[in-house]
Amino acid sequence: MKIVVVGGGAAGMMAACTAARRGASVILIERNAQLGVKVNITGKGRCNVTNDSDPETLIKNTLTNGRFLYSAFAAMSAQDTMAFFEKIGVPLKVERGKRVFPVSDRARDVSGALKTQLHRLGVQILQHRVKAIAEKDGSVCGVLLQDGSVLAADRVILATGGRSYPRTGSDGDGYRMARALGHTVTELRPSLVPLLTQETTPAQMEGLALKNVTLTVKKDGKKVFSDFGEMVFTAKGISGPLVLSASAHLDGKKHTYPYQAFIDLKPALDAETLDKRLLRDFAENSNRDFSNALSQLLPAKMIPVAVQMCGIPGNQKVHTITRAQRENLCALLKAFPFTVVAAGGWDEAVVTAGGISVKEIDPKTMGSKLVRGLYFAGEIMDVDAYTGGFNLQIAWSTGYCAGQAAAEGE
């Protein structure tokens, strides 16, 4: 069995490893000079390998077509993924939110271990660009390379990724090849992106990371998203895990911007308890200026912005602050507001929403229902998930299924 895998990212490398382990002759084609370019930048260079959750939780954290992945997650669970990487020499650790990282905190250790496996298994690696998939009588017969040559194959696994991070080579080539064979590609949009705000105050707090806060996003008073976790301020707005997850729910076509975002800076305290906390802090700083009495309550970078937004003069003595002023401050701390006017684009997107319609793909084998011998793996399909290791798990699981089925002729 001769198999060609198109795309040397997470899904493609896993598919190639899996097929080769089952005795297939495998050629992996990658247009970049190196394999795993996108893997190397995931998790800010640390690589959030997976999320140590059960299949149901993985499905719940998949935003689009989660049930389609039921068989894939059963075939290769998060725990199977962890065991696989530990076995090939990548010790792992589990952090907050069940996010799994290499102990070394180096993404290159993950891609490096996969490359080592590919070499050990005899996978031939070609740096080339695939122009099209060759097909005859409803079955694939090889791939057409950019230079015009044809590489014969019994099976082809398309794992070219989506359109996110185009500088890594993800320019949508795979969608074009799939369309040429009759496949439907659903509407594509960047997902898991930073959000841009109307206010310029985030620039004053640029780089400030908030932990253990609740972010709520509303449209016309209706809640669109709410979750607890971490976020960060940027020069143009807000980002970080909470914000990236929120962005997946802000569809500019279904709803018109702007959205209203609120940060609960003290989610563990209700309004009454927070007011008692303020009274205690103010009693300890009664003769100080208001702006100098917030250091136990807020990060230093946030204090000037909070003072500006709550309407209490920074030079007002704490002991003169009225109950109404204190209530305004409490309200601000429980719902720090921003107006979201846009989302980041493809250059900033962690993942692509949309892709090859899963209605045309066998969920057990990742095989095309339209063309015999064609398989898909990873982000190229219309499946995407929250940040936290879920998207990489989709890549590993679907790559595994595609590689196994292609090698076994299913």
C-alpha positions in Angstrom: 0.0 0.0 0.0 1.5 3.3 -1.1 0.2 6.3 0.8 0.9 10.0 0.2 0.2 12.4 3.1 -0.1 16.0 2.0 0.8 18.4 4.8 3.5 18.0 7.5 1.7 19.5 10.5 0.3 17.8 13.5 -2.4 15.8 11.7 -0.2 14.9 8.8 2.7 13.7 10.9 0.4 11.6 13.1 -1.3 10.1 10.0 2.1 9.3 8.4 3.4 7.7 11.6 0.2 5.6 12.0 0.1 4.4 8.4 3.8 3.5 8.4 3.4 1.5 11.7 0.8 -0.6 9.9 3.2 -1.5 7.1 2.3 1.0 4.5 4.9 2.7 2.3 4.4 6.4 3.2 5.5 9.6 1.5 4.9 12.8 3.5 4.9 16.0 1.4 5.4 19.4 3.1 5.9 22.7 1.3 7.9 24.3 4.1 11.5 23.5 4.7 10.6 22.1 8.1 7.8 19.9 9.4 5.6 21.0 12.2 6.0 24.8 11.7 2.6 25.6 13.3 3.1 23.0 16.1 6.3 24.9 17.0 4.3 28.2 17.7 1.3 26.7 19.5 0.9 27.5 23.1 3.3 30.5 22.8 6.0 28.1 21.8 5.2 25.6 24.6 2.8 23.5 22.6 -0.5 22.7 24.4 -0.4 19.0 23.3 -3.9 18.1 24.4 -6.4 18.5 27.2 -6.5 15.6 29.8 -10.3 15.1 29.5 -12.7 12.3 28.6 -14.2 12.1 25.1 -17.5 13.7 26.1 -15.6 16.7 27.5 -13.6 17.0 24.3 -16.8 16.9 22.3 -18.4 19.6 24.5 -15.4 21.8 23.9 -15.6 21.4 20.1 -17.6 24.3 18.7 -18.5 22.8 15.3 -19.6 19.3 14.6 -18.4 17.8 17.9 -20.5 14.6 17.5 -18.7 13.9 14.2 -15.5 13.3 16.3 -17.0 10.7 18.6 -15.4 7.8 16.9 -12.1 9.6 16.4 -11.8 10.4 20.1 -12.8 6.9 21.0 -10.0 5.6 18.7 -7.4 8.0 20.1 -8.3 9.6 23.3 -6.5 12.4 25.1 -5.0 9.8 27.4 -3.9 7.8 24.3 -2.2 10.9 23.0 -0.4 11.5 26.2 0.8 7.9 26.3 2.0 8.1 22.7 4.2 11.2 23.4 5.5 9.8 26.6 6.5 6.7 24.8 8.4 8.5 22.1 10.4 10.5 24.6 8.3 13.6 25.4 7.6 13.8 29.2 4.3 15.7 29.8 2.8 17.7 32.6 -0.8 18.7 33.3 -1.5 22.4 34.2 -4.6 24.4 35.1 -7.7 23.6 33.1 -6.2 20.1 32.4 -4.0 21.6 29.7 -1.1 19.3 28.8 2.4 20.6 28.0 5.8 19.1 27.5 7.8 19.2 30.8 10.5 21.1 28.9 8.0 23.8 27.8 9.5 23.5 24.3 7.1 22.9 21.4 10.1 21.8 19.3 10.5 18.8 21.5 7.0 17.6 20.3 7.7 18.2 16.6 11.2 16.8 17.0 10.0 13.6 18.5 7.5 13.1 15.7 10.2 13.7 13.1 12.4 11.1 14.8 9.5 8.6 14.6 8.9 9.4 10.9 12.6 8.6 10.2 12.6 5.5 12.3 9.5 4.2 10.5 11.0 4.8 7.1 8.6 7.6 6.0 10.0 9.5 3.0 9.8 13.2 3.4 9.6 15.5 0.4 9.7 19.3 0.4 7.4 20.1 -2.4 4.1 21.8 -3.2 1.1 19.7 -4.3 -1.0 21.3 -7.0 -3.8 18.7 -7.3 -4.9 15.2 -6.4 -5.0 12.9 -9.3 -8.1 10.8 -9.7 -9.3 8.2 -12.1 -12.7 6.4 -12.3 -13.7 7.8 -8.9 -10.5 6.8 -7.1 -7.3 8.6 -6.2 -4.3 7.5 -8.1 -1.6 10.0 -6.9 -0.8 13.7 -6.6 0.3 16.3 -9.1 3.2 18.4 -8.0 3.9 22.0 -8.7 6.6 21.1 -11.2 4.1 19.1 -13.2 5.3 15.6 -12.2 2.9 13.0 -10.8 3.5 10.9 -7.8 1.5 7.7 -7.9 -0.4 6.6 -4.8 -3.0 4.1 -3.7 -4.3 6.4 -1.0 -4.0 10.2 -0.3 -4.4 11.8 3.1 -5.1 15.6 2.8 -3.9 17.3 6.0 -3.0 20.8 4.7 -4.5 22.7 7.6 -6.8 25.7 7.3 -6.1 29.4 6.7 -5.0 30.4 10.2 -1.4 31.7 10.6 -0.9 32.0 6.8 2.8 32.7 7.3 3.2 29.1 8.3 2.0 28.0 4.8 -1.7 27.6 5.6 -3.1 29.4 2.6 -6.2 27.3 1.8 -4.5 25.1 -0.8 -6.3 22.0 0.6 -9.7 23.5 0.2 -9.0 24.1 -3.5 -7.9 20.5 -4.1 -10.9 19.1 -2.3 -13.3 21.3 -4.2 -11.8 20.1 -7.5 -12.8 16.6 -6.5 -16.4 17.7 -5.8 -16.2 18.3 -2.0 -18.1 21.1 -0.3 -16.2 23.7 1.7 -18.3 25.5 4.2 -17.8 29.2 4.9 -14.4 30.0 6.3 -13.7 32.5 9.0 -10.8 33.2 11.5 -11.6 31.8 15.0 -9.9 32.1 18.4 -8.7 35.6 17.7 -8.0 38.7 19.8 -10.8 41.3 20.1 -10.5 45.0 19.3 -12.1 47.6 21.5 -13.5 51.0 20.9 -11.8 52.2 24.0 -8.1 53.1 24.0 -7.7 52.2 27.7 -6.4 48.7 27.0 -3.3 50.3 25.5 -2.6 51.9 28.9 -2.7 48.4 30.4 -0.9 46.6 27.5 0.7 43.4 28.6 -1.2 43.2 31.9 -2.5 39.6 32.4 -5.5 39.0 34.6 -6.1 35.6 36.2 -9.2 34.2 37.9 -11.6 36.7 36.3 -14.9 36.2 34.6 -15.4 37.6 31.1 -19.0 38.1 29.9 -19.9 39.2 26.4 -23.4 40.5 25.5 -25.3 41.7 22.5 -28.2 44.0 23.0 -28.3 42.9 26.6 -28.4 39.2 25.8 -25.5 37.0 27.0 -23.5 35.6 24.2 -20.5 34.2 26.2 -19.4 33.9 29.8 -16.5 32.0 31.3 -13.9 32.1 34.1 -10.1 32.1 33.4 -7.3 34.3 32.1 -7.0 37.2 29.7 -4.5 39.9 28.8 -4.7 43.5 27.5 -3.2 44.4 24.2 -2.4 47.7 22.4 -5.7 47.5 20.6 -8.0 45.5 22.9 -8.1 42.2 24.7 -6.7 38.7 24.2 -5.7 35.6 26.1 -7.5 32.3 26.6 -10.9 33.7 27.7 -11.0 36.2 24.9 -10.0 33.7 22.2 -12.8 31.4 23.4 -15.3 34.3 23.4 -14.3 35.3 19.9 -15.6 32.0 18.5 -19.1 33.1 19.5 -18.9 36.5 17.8 -20.1 36.0 14.3 -20.2 39.3 12.5 -22.6 37.9 10.0 -25.2 36.8 12.5 -24.8 39.8 14.7 -23.6 43.3 13.9 -20.7 44.7 16.0 -20.4 46.2 18.5 -20.6 43.7 21.4 -20.4 44.7 25.1 -17.7 42.9 27.1 -17.6 43.0 30.9 -14.8 41.7 33.2 -15.7 40.6 36.7 -12.4 41.3 38.5 -13.6 39.8 41.7 -15.9 36.8 40.8 -15.5 35.1 44.1 -17.1 38.1 45.9 -20.7 39.1 45.6 -21.5 42.9 45.7 -22.1 42.9 49.5 -18.9 41.0 50.4 -16.9 43.2 48.0 -18.3 46.4 49.6 -17.2 45.1 53.0 -13.7 44.4 51.5 -13.6 48.0 50.3 -14.7 49.4 53.7 -11.9 47.5 55.3 -9.3 48.6 52.7 -10.5 52.2 53.0 -10.3 52.1 56.8 -6.7 51.1 56.6 -6.0 54.0 54.1 -8.4 56.6 55.4 -6.0 59.6 55.1 -4.5 58.6 51.7 -5.5 59.8 48.3 -8.0 57.5 46.6 -5.5 56.6 43.8 -3.0 55.5 46.4 -5.4 53.2 48.2 -6.1 50.6 45.6 -2.8 48.6 45.5 -4.3 45.7 47.5 -7.3 45.6 45.2 -6.0 46.1 41.6 -2.8 45.6 39.6 -0.7 48.8 39.4 -1.3 49.2 35.6 -5.0 49.0 36.1 -5.3 51.6 38.9 -5.1 54.8 36.8 -7.8 53.4 34.4 -10.1 52.3 37.2 -9.8 55.7 38.8 -10.6 57.4 35.5 -13.6 55.1 34.9 -15.2 55.1 38.3 -15.5 58.9 38.5 -13.8 59.3 41.9 -11.1 62.0 41.7 -7.7 60.4 42.3 -6.7 63.0 44.8 -9.8 62.7 46.9 -9.1 61.6 50.4 -10.4 58.1 51.1 -12.2 59.1 54.3 -14.4 61.5 52.2 -15.6 58.9 49.7 -19.3 58.6 49.8 -21.4 55.5 49.8 -22.6 56.3 46.3 -19.0 56.6 45.1 -18.1 53.3 46.7 -21.1 51.7 45.0 -19.9 53.0 41.7 -16.4 51.5 42.3 -18.0 48.1 43.3 -20.1 48.1 40.1 -16.9 48.8 38.1 -15.0 46.0 39.7 -17.8 43.6 39.1 -18.4 44.7 35.4 -15.4 46.4 34.0 -16.8 47.4 30.6 -15.4 47.5 27.0 -17.0 47.9 23.6 -15.9 45.2 21.2 -15.9 46.6 17.7 -14.1 44.0 15.7 -12.2 40.7 15.8 -8.6 39.9 14.7 -8.0 38.5 11.2 -6.3 35.4 9.7 -2.9 36.5 10.8 -3.9 36.2 14.4 -6.4 33.3 14.2 -5.4 30.2 16.2 -7.8 28.1 14.1 -10.1 28.1 11.1 -13.8 27.9 11.5 -15.4 26.1 8.6 -13.8 23.7 6.1 -14.6 20.5 4.2 -18.2 19.4 5.0 -18.2 16.5 7.5 -21.4 15.2 5.8 -19.0 14.1 3.0 -16.5 12.3 5.3 -16.8 8.9 7.1 -16.5 9.7 10.8 -14.8 6.4 11.6 -12.1 6.4 8.9 -12.0 10.1 7.8 -12.4 8.7 4.3 -14.1 10.7 1.6 -17.6 9.6 0.7 -17.1 11.0 -2.8 -13.7 9.7 -3.9 -12.3 6.3 -3.0 -8.8 6.4 -1.4 -9.0 10.0 -0.3 -8.9 10.8 3.5 -8.8 14.0 5.5 -7.2 14.9 8.8 -7.1 18.0 11.1 -8.1 21.6 10.6 -9.0 21.2 6.9 -12.3 19.7 8.0 -15.3 21.7 9.3 -14.4 21.1 13.0 -12.9 23.6 15.4 -12.7 23.8 19.2 -11.9 26.1 22.1 -8.4 26.9 23.1 -6.8 24.6 25.7 -5.4 21.7 23.7 -8.7 20.7 22.1 -7.7 21.6 18.5 -4.5 19.7 18.6 -6.3 16.7 20.0 -8.6 16.8 17.0 -5.5 16.8 14.8 -4.0 13.8 16.6 -7.2 11.8 16.7 -8.3 12.4 13.1 -4.7 11.9 11.8 -4.6 8.6 13.6 -7.9 7.4 12.1 -7.0 8.5 8.6 -3.6 6.8 8.8 -5.0 3.6 10.1 -7.8 3.4 7.6 -5.6 4.3 4.7 -3.0 1.7 5.6 -5.7 -1.0 6.1 -7.6 -0.1 3.0 -10.8 0.8 4.7 
